[in-house]
C-alpha cells in the first residue's frame, strides 16, 4: 500500500487498486501477475515491482 500525489495504491496477489483521493468510491482495478514487493509513486507515474515478472510502470492518466 502506498499513498502519495493524491492517489492510494493497494495491491493483492492478483489485482491492483488505484484510488483517487477525490473519489474513494470507485477505484481503477487492473490485473497483475504476482504479488508486489515495492510501490514507488511520482506525480504522473507509479511503479510496481515484483520478484517474478519485474517492473511495471503505469501512468495515473490511464487509471484516473
N, C-alpha and C positions, 0 to 999 in steps of 0.2 A: 504494500500500500504506500502511496506517495501523494502528497498534496502540495502543489506549487502552481504559480501562474494561473490561478482561478480554476484549476482542474484537480479532481481527485481520481487517481487511477488505482483500481483494485483488480487483482488477478486471482484466479483459481487455477487448478491444474489444466483446465481446458478452455477457459474464457478470460477475456479482459474487459472490464467495465470502466468506461471513462465518463465521469460526471462533470458537468459544468456547474460551478457554484451558483449560477443564475437560474439553473433548472435541475434541482436534485431529483425530481420525479422520473425523468426519462434518460437513463444513461445510454451511451452508444456501446454496443456489445459486439465483439468480434472474437472469432475462434483463434486459439493459439495451440501449438503442438505439444508443449511441455511446460512444466511449472517454471515460473520466472524467478531468477535469483537476484536480479537487480533492476530497478526502475530509475531512470535519470530523466529529468524534465528540463526543458528550456522554454523560452517564451513562445516559440512556434512549433516545436517538435518534442517528442518524447521517445525514449529508447528503452526497449525491453531486452534483457539478456538472460538466456538460459544455457545450461551446460550442453545440451544435446544438439540444438539447432543453431545456436549463435546469437546474432544481434538483429533485432527488428527495429527499424526507425519509422515512426508514424508522424504525420502532421496533425495538429489539432484542428486544422481547417477541414480535413476529411471527416473527422468524427464528431464535429460540433454542428 
